[in-house]
Amino acid sequence: MKKRRSGTPRYDDNPMARVDTSPIHGRGLFARRAIEVDEYIGSYRGRRTQKNGMHVLWIWNEERDRWEGIDGANEMRFLNHAAEPNADWWGTDLYAIRPIAEGEEITFDYGWDHEDEGE
């Protein structure tokens, strides 16, 4: 991750995806080129946490039998939710689950229950 002269991070290190304005919410992650099914898109990076936050990805740790959070520090933090996503996590790595067109927003299912969406 590079920084702009103002000190604001630029999330443009990923050859597969770029951050841009999203029609879903705020900023989102978009395909720089066409991405095939099962193709690796990137990894969620950041510090480990047990506190919820805007950019925390929760992953189930089977060995420890608990949820563990990662407070996103790279471009993956801008991924948005979709009920019919085009990508999914395998651990901290994101892969395409269907073909993704160049310029298409990359999304995953946050795993919310329908009751949670109104909160």
Secondary structure, 3 states (H helix, E strand, C coil): CEECCCCCEECCCCCCEEEEECCCCCEEEEECCCECCCCEEEECCEEEECCCCCCEEEEEECCCCEEEEEEECCHHHHCEECCCCCEEEECCEEEECCCECCCCEEEECCCCCCCHHHC
